[in-house]
Amino acid sequence: MVDLNKFQYPGAVFIRCESDIPITVTPFIVKGALMKFFPNEKFISFINGDLRGVYSYPRIQVKILRNQLCFFAVNEGIGPTISLAEQLSHMNLNNQDVHFTNKEILEYPDQFSLTPEKFHKYKFITPWVALNDQQVYKYEPLFTSERREYLNSVLAKNLEFMIKDLGNDPSDSVQVRFRAGSLTPKIVTYSKMGSFKGYFTSNVRLPNYIGLGNNITKGLGTLIKWEYKPGTTNTDQKSSESEPAESE
C-alpha cells in the first residue's frame, strides 16, 4: 500500500476510510472496537496506553472527520497504522455494522523541520485545546494584547515539544502568530480545558491533519495547511485539503 522505505523520521501518513454509512461515534468508541477486533496488532499498543511512558507525543491519532474514520500516524506509528488499515474491511460500532469501501492515503515523508526563509499558514479544523484548567484561571484576567501574546507562547511551546519528541532538534527558534476567531476560550465539557478556533502562521513545516495541544487523542487540535490564492477574497479562499467537520 505504502513504501515504508521512503520514510526517514520524522514523517507521517494520514489515512481516510470511506464507509457505507456515516461514522457518528466518538474516537473513543472506535478505539475500543479496534482493540476488540485486532487485539494482537502492534497498532493497539499505541492507542491503549501501553506506550504512554515511551512516547510523549502520540504516534497514532484516531479521528472522526466529516463522519469518516481517519488515522494520523507519525514515525513509529506509521507501519502499524498501515498494517491495520490494510486489514480493516468492516467494524461493528454500537451494534451497527460499518463496511469500508475505499481508503485514501496521504504521505508526508519529510516534515517537522524549520524553514527560516518561509512561513506557513495553518487552520485548526477542530478546536485547539490550548489551556488546561490552571491556565484558564491565569488567562481570564489578561488584557486583549496579553491574551494574544499568551496564546502565541502556548502554541510555540506545543510545536517545540512536538518536533523535539519526534526527533528534530530545532536549530532556530520556533516562531508563531495565532489569530483566534474569539479570544474567549470555549470550555471543553469533559476536560474543563479552554479551546479556540483560528489560524496561525509558523516557520515549522507540518503535515495536514496533525494534532496540537491537549486532547489530541480525541481528535482535537487537528489542522490543515491554508493557502491563499492571488485574486481571491476572504470568502473565496480555499484550503489545500477539503475541510473536515469537527469531531466529538
C-alpha positions in Angstrom: 0.0 0.0 0.0 2.8 2.4 1.0 6.5 2.1 0.5 7.9 2.5 4.1 11.4 2.8 2.8 10.7 6.4 1.8 10.1 7.4 5.4 13.0 8.8 7.3 11.9 10.0 10.7 10.2 12.3 11.2 7.4 11.6 8.7 3.7 11.0 8.8 0.7 9.4 7.0 -3.0 10.2 7.0 -5.5 7.5 6.1 -9.2 8.3 5.4 -11.5 5.3 5.4 -14.7 5.8 3.4 -17.6 3.8 4.7 -21.1 2.8 3.5 -22.7 4.8 6.4 -21.6 7.9 8.3 -19.5 7.3 11.4 -21.3 9.1 14.2 -19.5 7.7 17.3 -16.5 9.2 19.1 -12.9 8.2 18.5 -13.0 6.6 22.0 -15.7 4.2 20.8 -13.8 3.4 17.6 -10.6 2.7 19.6 -12.5 0.3 21.8 -13.8 -1.6 18.8 -10.3 -1.8 17.2 -8.9 -3.2 20.5 -11.6 -5.9 20.4 -11.3 -6.8 16.7 -7.5 -6.6 16.4 -6.1 -7.5 19.9 -2.8 -8.8 18.6 -2.0 -5.9 16.2 1.0 -3.7 17.1 -1.3 -0.8 16.4 -3.2 -1.5 19.6 -0.2 -0.8 21.9 -0.1 2.7 20.6 -3.8 3.5 21.5 -4.4 1.6 24.7 -1.8 3.4 26.9 0.9 0.8 26.9 3.4 3.2 25.3 2.4 6.3 27.1 5.6 6.3 29.0 7.7 5.7 25.9 6.4 8.4 23.6 5.2 11.8 24.9 3.6 12.8 21.6 1.0 10.3 20.4 2.4 8.3 17.4 -1.1 7.3 16.3 -4.2 9.5 16.4 -7.7 8.2 15.6 -10.1 10.9 14.3 -13.6 11.3 13.1 -13.7 14.0 10.4 -16.8 14.7 8.4 -18.3 11.5 9.8 -15.4 9.4 8.4 -12.9 7.3 10.2 -9.4 8.7 9.8 -6.0 7.7 11.1 -3.0 10.0 11.5 0.4 8.4 12.3 3.9 9.7 12.8 7.3 8.0 13.0 7.0 4.6 14.8 3.2 4.6 14.4 3.3 4.6 10.5 3.9 0.9 9.9 1.4 -0.4 12.5 -1.3 2.0 11.2 -0.8 1.0 7.5 -0.8 -2.7 8.5 -4.1 -2.3 10.4 -5.7 -0.2 7.6 -4.9 -2.9 5.1 -6.9 -5.4 7.2 -9.8 -3.1 8.0 -12.8 -4.1 5.9 -15.6 -3.7 8.4 -16.4 -3.0 12.0 -19.3 -3.1 14.5 -19.8 0.2 16.2 -22.5 0.5 18.8 -24.3 -2.6 17.3 -24.1 -1.2 13.8 -22.1 -2.8 11.0 -19.9 -0.5 9.1 -18.2 -1.5 5.8 -15.3 0.4 4.5 -15.5 0.9 0.8 -12.3 2.8 0.0 -9.1 4.2 1.7 -7.3 7.4 0.8 -3.7 7.7 1.9 -1.7 10.9 2.1 2.0 10.5 2.6 4.3 13.1 4.3 7.8 11.6 4.3 9.7 14.8 5.2 8.1 17.1 7.8 8.5 18.9 11.2 11.5 21.0 10.1 12.1 24.7 10.5 12.0 26.8 7.3 13.7 30.1 8.3 13.0 31.8 5.0 9.4 30.7 4.7 6.3 30.9 6.9 3.4 28.5 6.5 -0.2 29.3 7.3 -2.4 26.7 9.0 -6.0 26.5 10.1 -7.5 24.5 13.0 -10.4 22.4 11.7 -11.2 21.0 15.2 -10.8 23.2 18.3 -7.3 23.7 19.6 -7.4 22.9 23.3 -4.7 25.4 24.4 -5.4 25.9 28.1 -5.6 23.4 30.9 -7.8 24.3 33.9 -5.0 26.2 35.7 -4.1 28.1 32.6 -7.7 29.1 32.0 -7.6 30.7 35.5 -4.5 32.6 34.6 -5.8 33.6 31.2 -9.1 35.1 32.3 -7.9 38.5 33.8 -5.5 39.2 30.9 -6.0 42.2 28.6 -6.5 41.6 24.9 -2.9 42.1 23.8 -1.7 40.0 26.7 -4.1 37.2 25.7 -2.7 37.2 22.1 0.8 37.0 23.5 -0.1 34.2 25.9 -1.7 32.1 23.2 1.3 32.7 20.8 3.6 31.4 23.6 1.5 28.4 24.3 1.3 27.4 20.6 5.1 27.9 20.2 5.6 25.5 23.1 3.2 23.0 21.6 5.2 23.0 18.4 8.6 22.9 20.1 7.6 19.9 22.3 6.2 18.0 19.3 9.1 18.4 16.9 11.7 17.6 19.7 9.8 14.5 20.7 9.6 13.4 17.0 13.4 13.6 16.7 14.1 17.1 15.3 16.2 19.4 17.5 15.4 22.9 16.0 18.5 24.9 15.3 16.4 28.1 15.2 13.6 29.4 17.4 10.0 28.4 16.6 8.0 31.4 15.5 4.2 31.6 15.5 1.4 34.1 15.1 -2.0 32.9 16.1 -5.3 34.6 15.2 -8.3 33.4 17.1 -11.9 33.7 15.9 -12.5 34.8 19.5 -10.1 35.4 22.4 -12.7 34.0 24.8 -12.0 30.3 25.3 -14.7 27.7 24.8 -14.6 25.3 27.7 -14.4 21.6 26.7 -17.1 19.9 28.8 -15.4 16.7 29.7 -11.9 18.2 30.5 -12.7 21.8 31.7 -9.9 23.0 29.4 -10.1 26.1 27.2 -10.2 25.8 23.4 -10.0 28.1 20.4 -10.7 28.2 16.7 -8.5 30.1 14.3 -5.4 30.3 12.1 -1.7 30.7 12.6 1.5 31.2 10.7 4.7 29.5 11.6 8.2 28.7 10.4 7.6 25.0 11.0 6.6 22.6 8.2 3.7 20.5 9.3 1.6 17.8 7.6 -2.1 18.1 7.2 -4.3 16.6 9.9 -1.7 16.5 12.6 -3.0 17.4 16.1 -1.6 20.1 18.5 -2.4 20.9 22.1 -4.4 18.9 24.7 -6.9 16.2 23.9 -5.4 15.4 20.5 -6.1 11.6 21.0 -9.7 12.6 20.9 -9.3 14.3 17.5 -9.0 17.9 18.8 -6.4 20.4 17.6 -6.4 19.0 14.1 -5.0 21.4 11.5 -4.6 21.7 7.7 -2.3 23.9 5.7 -4.2 27.0 4.5 -3.2 28.5 1.1 -4.2 32.0 -0.1 -4.7 32.3 -3.8 -4.0 35.6 -5.6 -7.0 37.5 -6.7 -9.4 35.9 -4.2 -11.4 37.4 -1.4 -11.6 36.0 2.2 -14.8 34.2 1.3 -13.3 32.7 -1.9 -10.2 31.3 -0.3 -10.0 27.5 -0.1 -7.8 25.2 1.9 -5.3 22.9 0.3 -7.4 20.0 1.5 -11.2 19.6 1.9 -12.1 20.8 5.4 -13.5 18.1 7.7 -16.1 18.9 10.3 -15.2 18.8 14.0 -15.0 15.5 15.7 -16.7 14.9 19.0 
